[in-house]
Amino acid sequence: MPADDVLVITGGAGEMGLACARALATRGRLLLLDVGEERLEQACATLTTEGATVETLRCDVTSPEQVAALTDRVRAMGRFRSLVHTAGVSPEMADGRRVLDVDLVGSVRITDAVFPLVGPGSSAILIGSIAGYSDVTPAVEKLLDDPMAEGFFDAIERALDHPLGSETAYVLAKRGVVRLAERLATPWGAKGGRTVAVAPGLMDTAMGRMELERQPIMPLMVEATPVKRPEQPLPGRAEDMAATVAFLVSDGAAFISGCDIRVDGGLVGAGRHMLNVS
C-alpha cells in the first residue's frame, strides 16, 4: 500500500487497538486515538520501536469538538485508507447512558467525521460484540438507527419502559453498531468504500477479565465456547481480532461490506443450537 495511506485506530492505546495497530503497521501511517495522553505516548513509543510510523491524537469519541479535529489531522498525514474503531466501554465501566453514548453515539460521530475522506479502497471496521445478537424489540431497535436524534436516550427508556441499565445499554449499542455498518454500506460504497462490523466473543483482555470476575454467566459462556484455550481465562485473544481486521482492511476483502463478522470461537452458533435442542 502507498506510504501515505493513513489508518485511524480508535482506542489505539488499548489491548485490542494496539494489537490491530501491530497487524496494520506495514500498511501505511498509523493514527492512534485514545482518551489518555500518557497511554497514547506509551503505545506510540512501543510501536515506533517496532518500526511503525505512528502519530497520536487525544480524542474522546463523545466529544464533538475532539472528533471534528480528526478530519484535518488525517488530511495533513495523507490519504485516508481505513478506520478501525475499537474504542468502547463495557457494562462494568459506566452507567447505561454513558455506555450507549460511547459505544453507539461515538461510533456514529467517528464514522461521520471520516466520511468526507472516503475514497476507492477505504474501509471502516467497527468493533461490536456478540452481545448485539441478544433479543431486542423492534420498537427499540428502530431507534438505534438515529442515535444523534434529540431526546434519544429518553426515547430509548420510554420504549424499554424502564431505566436504561448498563447491560441493556451494551446490548443495544452493539446491535446499533451492526446496523450502522449495514446502513453505511450504501453511502460509503458510492464513494468506493466499505463498512464492516466485527463481533468479538470472550476476549482475554483486561476488560474481558473484569467482566469474567463480575458477571456470573461468564464462566458458563466460556464453557460453551467450542474453541477451547484452557491455558488462558477467556478463549479469545486480541490477536484473533487483529488478524480479522487486517484481512478486512486488505484488498482481499474488497467485496465484503454491510455485514457483521463474528470472531467468537463458535459461541453464538453453538448457543443457538443448544437452545434448539432444549
N, C-alpha and C positions, 0 to 999 in steps of 0.2 A: 504493500500500500504506500501511497505517497507520503513523504516525510512530514508534509504539512497537514495531514489528517489529524483531527482533534477528536479524542474520545473523552466524553464527560462522564465521570463516575460519581454519583451522589452517595453519601455515606462512605466516602472513599477511604476514611481512616478506620472503618470498622473491619471486622474479620472477613466478611463476605466481600465488601468493597475492595479491600486490599488483595484478596485472592483474585478477584476479577481484574484488578489493575495489573497484577503479575502476568495473568494469562493474555492480556492485551498489550503488554509493554512493547512488543515489536511491531505493533500495527500503526503507530503514529505517536503523537504527543498526548500525554495524559493530563487531564484537568480534574483534580480531585476536589470535591466539595464535601464539607462537613461543618458541624456547628462549633467544633473546638479547635482553636488555633494551635494549641500545643500538640494535639493528636495529629493534626494535619502536617505539622512540621516533622514529627517523627516518621509518619508514613512517607512523606516526600524524601526524607533523608535515606530511609531504608531502600526505597525504590531506585533512587538515584545511584546509590552504591551498587545496586544490582544491574545498572546500565540503562535504566529507563529515562526518558525525557519527561519531566513532571513539572507542572505548575499547580498551585493550590488557590482556592477561593473559599473564604469562610462564608457559609450560606446556610441559613435556616429555611427550609422549604415552606414554612408557614409565614414567612415574611415576604410580602410582595416586592418590597424595595430591594432586598438582597437577591431574590430570584431574578429581578429585572436586570441586575448587573451582569448576569451570566451571558447574555446575548453579545454585548460588546466585547466581553473578555474572549469569547470563542472567536469572534471575527478577528480580533487582534492576534490570535495564535495561529489561525489558518482556516482550513475548510472543515466544517462540521461533518464528522463521519458517524458518530453514534453516541447515544445517551444510554448509560447503564444505571438505572435508578434503583439503588439498594437501600436508600435512606428510609427508616421507619422505626416505629416503636411497637413493643409487644403489650399485651393486656396488663402485664405486671409492672409496666414502666410509667403508665399515665392513666388518667381518667378517660371515660368514654369519648367525650368531645375532643380531647387532645389527640387520642388515638385516631379518630376519624379525620381530624384536621391535618395531622402529619401524614398519615398513610394514604388517604384518598385525595383530600383537597390539595395537599402538597404535590401529589402525582400530576394533578391537572395543571397546577401552576408551572411545574418544571417542564412539562411537555408543551404547554403554551409558549413558554419562553424560548424554546429551541425551534419551534415550528417555522419561524421566518428563515431559519438557516438550512432547512431540509432541502436536499437535492438528490440526484441519482446516486443510489448506493447508501443513503443514510438509513439509520435504524434507531429505534427506541426499544430497549429491552427493559421491561418493567417487572420488578420482583414482587410477586404477590405471595400467596401461601395456599396450602391445601385447605386452610380454614375457609377459603372462598367457596368451597364445594359444599358447605353446610346449607341447610334449607333456609331460604329467605322468601318471605311472602311477596307476591307480585307488586302489591302497593308500595312496599318499602323499596324493592328492587328498582322500580321505575324512578324513584327519587335519586338514586345513586348516579344517574346519568347527568345530573346537573348540580354538582356539589358547590358550585360557585353562586348558586341562587340565594337571594336574600331570604333569611329565615330558614336556611337548610337544616340546621341542627334541630330547631323546634319542629320542623315538618317531619323529620325522622322520628322524633319522640312521639308526636301525635299519631303517626302511622303505626308505631310499635305499641302504643297505648301504655307505655311505661317509661321511666327514665332510662337513659342510654348508659348501660354498663360497659365497662372496658372490653369484656369478652365479646359481647354482641357487636360493639363498635368495630372490633378487629375483624370479625366475620364480614360485616358489611363493607368495611374498607377494602378488604381483599377481593370480595365479589365485585366491587366497583372498579378495581384495577383491571380485572379481566374484561369487564365491559368497556373500559376505557381503551384498552388495546384493540378490541373489536371495532369500536366506534371510530378510532383514529385511522384505521387501515385505509379508508377511502380518501380522506384529505391528504394523508402522507403519500399514499400511492399515486395520487395525481401529480405529485412532485418528484416521484421516483423513489420514495422512501417506504419503510416497513415499520410496523409496530407489533411487538410480541410480548405477551406476559409469560412469566415463568413462575411456577408454584413449587417452592421447596417443601419437602416434608420435614422430618425431625432432624435438624442440623445440629451437629456437635460444636456449637459456638457458645460464647458466654451467655448470650441471650437465650439460646435454647436450653442450656443447663439451668438457668434461673427458672424457666418455665417448668422444667423437669422437677425441680425441688418444690415448687409451689402448687403445681396442678396435679391432683390425684389421678387424673385419667392418663397422664403422660406415660407411666410405666406400661399400661395396657396397650397404648399405641406403639410403644417400642416393640413389645412382644408381637404385635400384629403386623409389623412391617416385614414383608417377605425377605428383603435383602438384609441379612444379618451382618453386623460387625461387632461381635461381643467384646472386642478389645477396647471399645470406647463407650461412654454413657449413652450417646444417641447415635443412630446408624449413619446419618448423612454427614457429609463434610463440605466445608466451604469450597473446596477444590472441585467437588462434583458440580456445584452451581457454576463455578468459574469456567469449567470445561464446556458446559452447555452454552453459557453466554458467549464464549469465544467462537463457538460454531455459529450461533445465531447472528453474530456481528459479521461473519465472513460471507464472501460471495457464494459459498456453497449452500447458504440458506436463503438464496435470493428469491425463492418462491414461497417462503414461509412468512405469513403476515396475518394479523387479525385473529390470533388464536392464543390459547394458553397451553403451555407445555409443563407437565408435572415431572418434577425430579424428586420423587418421594419413595424410591425403593419399592414401589408397588402398593403402598399403603391404601390409597384411595380405592384402587381397583379391588384389592383384597377385601376391604371393608364392605364394599357394595355386594360382593358375592357371599360374604358371611351373613349379611342381612337377608339376602335372598334365600339362603339355606335355612335360616331360622324361621 
